[in-house]
Amino acid sequence: MYAVHVYDIYATKHRSIKEVTTPPEVAIFLTKLSAEKYPTISELSFVDQDLYNGEELLKLRKEFLELLEEVDDQPRREFLKQILEAISMAENLNLWILFNPFYEFGPAN
């Protein structure tokens, strides 16, 4: 599963205040993006649990906006819009955003 979390790094415990998850069949296209056209997003597809903020958020927003223009599948468009909301939230509140491309839930206890 693909996951995006917005974390308050100034809190004593890093608690996610925004989370975006989606089924693999909706998000898998992110792992197949051209590295030349989408260098920042395509890097996320191969890096597990990297933190981005500052200028990296600007790069991510730009690439996700471009990708949104290309996608015509409604579930994927909705997913991309949620990611853009998370990016805006992180930027507006000066928080960290965590992209975890291969997020998987563990077994239920």
Contacts in CASP RR format, 6 or more apart in sequence:
PFRMAT RR
TARGET T0000
AUTHOR 0000-0000-0000
METHOD contacts of the structure
MODEL  1
MYAVHVYDIYATKHRSIKEVTTPPEVAIFLTKLSAEKYPTISELSFVDQD
LYNGEELLKLRKEFLELLEEVDDQPRREFLKQILEAISMAENLNLWILFN
PFYEFGPAN
1 21 0 8 1.000
1 22 0 8 1.000
1 23 0 8 1.000
1 24 0 8 1.000
1 27 0 8 1.000
1 102 0 8 1.000
1 103 0 8 1.000
1 104 0 8 1.000
1 105 0 8 1.000
2 21 0 8 1.000
2 22 0 8 1.000
2 24 0 8 1.000
2 26 0 8 1.000
2 27 0 8 1.000
2 30 0 8 1.000
2 100 0 8 1.000
2 101 0 8 1.000
2 102 0 8 1.000
2 103 0 8 1.000
3 19 0 8 1.000
3 20 0 8 1.000
3 21 0 8 1.000
3 98 0 8 1.000
3 99 0 8 1.000
3 100 0 8 1.000
3 101 0 8 1.000
3 103 0 8 1.000
4 18 0 8 1.000
4 19 0 8 1.000
4 20 0 8 1.000
4 21 0 8 1.000
4 82 0 8 1.000
4 83 0 8 1.000
4 86 0 8 1.000
4 97 0 8 1.000
4 98 0 8 1.000
4 99 0 8 1.000
4 100 0 8 1.000
5 16 0 8 1.000
5 18 0 8 1.000
5 19 0 8 1.000
5 20 0 8 1.000
5 86 0 8 1.000
5 97 0 8 1.000
5 98 0 8 1.000
5 100 0 8 1.000
6 16 0 8 1.000
6 17 0 8 1.000
6 18 0 8 1.000
6 19 0 8 1.000
6 86 0 8 1.000
6 89 0 8 1.000
6 90 0 8 1.000
6 93 0 8 1.000
6 95 0 8 1.000
6 96 0 8 1.000
6 97 0 8 1.000
6 98 0 8 1.000
7 14 0 8 1.000
7 15 0 8 1.000
7 16 0 8 1.000
7 17 0 8 1.000
7 95 0 8 1.000
7 96 0 8 1.000
7 97 0 8 1.000
7 98 0 8 1.000
8 14 0 8 1.000
8 15 0 8 1.000
8 17 0 8 1.000
8 93 0 8 1.000
8 95 0 8 1.000
8 96 0 8 1.000
9 95 0 8 1.000
9 96 0 8 1.000
16 98 0 8 1.000
17 89 0 8 1.000
17 95 0 8 1.000
18 85 0 8 1.000
18 86 0 8 1.000
18 89 0 8 1.000
18 90 0 8 1.000
20 79 0 8 1.000
20 82 0 8 1.000
20 83 0 8 1.000
20 85 0 8 1.000
20 86 0 8 1.000
21 103 0 8 1.000
22 75 0 8 1.000
22 79 0 8 1.000
22 82 0 8 1.000
26 75 0 8 1.000
26 76 0 8 1.000
26 79 0 8 1.000
27 79 0 8 1.000
29 71 0 8 1.000
29 76 0 8 1.000
30 41 0 8 1.000
30 44 0 8 1.000
30 45 0 8 1.000
30 101 0 8 1.000
31 45 0 8 1.000
31 46 0 8 1.000
31 101 0 8 1.000
32 45 0 8 1.000
33 41 0 8 1.000
33 42 0 8 1.000
33 45 0 8 1.000
33 67 0 8 1.000
34 42 0 8 1.000
35 42 0 8 1.000
35 43 0 8 1.000
37 66 0 8 1.000
38 63 0 8 1.000
38 66 0 8 1.000
38 67 0 8 1.000
39 59 0 8 1.000
39 63 0 8 1.000
40 56 0 8 1.000
40 59 0 8 1.000
40 60 0 8 1.000
40 63 0 8 1.000
41 60 0 8 1.000
41 63 0 8 1.000
41 64 0 8 1.000
41 67 0 8 1.000
44 50 0 8 1.000
44 60 0 8 1.000
44 99 0 8 1.000
44 101 0 8 1.000
45 101 0 8 1.000
46 101 0 8 1.000
47 99 0 8 1.000
47 101 0 8 1.000
48 100 0 8 1.000
48 101 0 8 1.000
48 102 0 8 1.000
49 98 0 8 1.000
49 99 0 8 1.000
49 100 0 8 1.000
50 98 0 8 1.000
50 99 0 8 1.000
51 96 0 8 1.000
51 97 0 8 1.000
51 98 0 8 1.000
52 60 0 8 1.000
52 96 0 8 1.000
52 97 0 8 1.000
52 98 0 8 1.000
52 99 0 8 1.000
53 90 0 8 1.000
53 94 0 8 1.000
53 95 0 8 1.000
53 96 0 8 1.000
53 97 0 8 1.000
54 91 0 8 1.000
57 87 0 8 1.000
57 90 0 8 1.000
57 91 0 8 1.000
57 97 0 8 1.000
60 87 0 8 1.000
60 97 0 8 1.000
61 84 0 8 1.000
61 87 0 8 1.000
61 88 0 8 1.000
61 91 0 8 1.000
64 80 0 8 1.000
64 83 0 8 1.000
64 84 0 8 1.000
64 87 0 8 1.000
65 84 0 8 1.000
67 80 0 8 1.000
68 77 0 8 1.000
68 80 0 8 1.000
68 81 0 8 1.000
68 84 0 8 1.000
71 77 0 8 1.000
71 80 0 8 1.000
86 97 0 8 1.000
87 97 0 8 1.000
89 95 0 8 1.000
90 96 0 8 1.000
90 97 0 8 1.000
END
